Amino acid sequence: MHWPLATALIVMLSATALCSFAGSQEVEITAEPAHHLVLENEYVRVFQVEVAPHAATLLHRHRHDYVFVLLGATRISNEVEGKAPVEVTLADGETLFTAGGFAHVARNLADTPFRNVTIELLQDKKEQSAISHWPKESGEEAFSGGHRKILFVKDGARVSEIDLDPGATFNDDSDGPKLVVAINRIEFSNGKTHREELAPGGRLWSTRPAFEKKNVGKQPARFVVLEF
């Protein structure tokens, strides 16, 4: 390919990437119709997100770093303002960290709804202390009836994925608050009379130092835990 032609193609592609934003008015994430605020405190803002098949969000800004948990496999076009669109294939339960400070459109390319739980980390860019808040910040471990994989530590939060067999119990004795996000339908008991049922994407916030959850359902439980 001749260089003048290649240069022209690059310019055309860049123009195509930018033209989708022409005339689009940026909105705050709280004003974006596909993002539904379901929890807010000093640590997090949690949004249930659902984009219909072959639909797109409005151009919206992420001012904070965030974690998102996928609910169902999907394929999207991530269209960041000022950049070329990027097609991304995502797996059910995939949990990712994204640094904030940008505006984008999320376009659903699949025939099924694009669903996720977006968790803004309101203490973003918090520096980790010299002494770890947790005994481990990476790796995997098996326990009786379950498995834990530490995904990452970001902005003062440790994020782990838990798989828990029916009848098994997950214990976490870290002192800080915790957020649980269900990937599949879960039935929990704390060992007493209290029982909690979470649909996929359901969440619970706990400030108790001792955290114990027993899977009293008939299916394995899969969920993400953010510890602060």
GIQUILIN-V473332 format. One record per backbone hydrogen bond with DSSP energy under -1.0 kcal/mol. NH is the residue of the N-H (numbers start at 1). CO is the residue of the C=O. Records with the same first field share a line. If there is no record, write none. Layout:
NH->CO, CO
This chain:
6->2
7->3
8->4
9->5
10->6
11->7
12->8
13->9
14->10
15->11
16->12
17->13
18->14
19->15
21->18
22->19
24->21
27->59
31->28
32->29
35->32
36->48
38->46
39->46
41->44
45->120
46->39
47->118
48->36
49->116
50->34
51->114
55->52
57->106
60->104
61->27
62->102
66->98
67->119
68->96
69->117
70->94
71->115
74->90
76->88
77->107
78->86
79->105
81->103
83->80
86->78
88->76
90->74
93->70
94->91
96->68
98->66
101->62
102->62
104->60
105->79
107->77
108->55
109->75
114->51
116->49
117->69
118->47
119->67
120->45
121->65
122->43
124->121
126->123
141->148
143->146
146->143
147->163
148->141
149->161
150->139
151->159
152->159
154->157
157->154
158->227
159->152
160->225
161->149
162->223
163->147
164->221
165->145
167->215
168->165
170->213
172->211
178->206
179->226
180->204
181->224
182->202
183->222
184->222
186->198
188->196
189->214
190->194
196->188
198->186
201->182
202->199
204->180
206->178
211->172
213->170
214->189
215->168
216->187
221->164
223->162
224->181
225->160
226->179
227->158
228->177
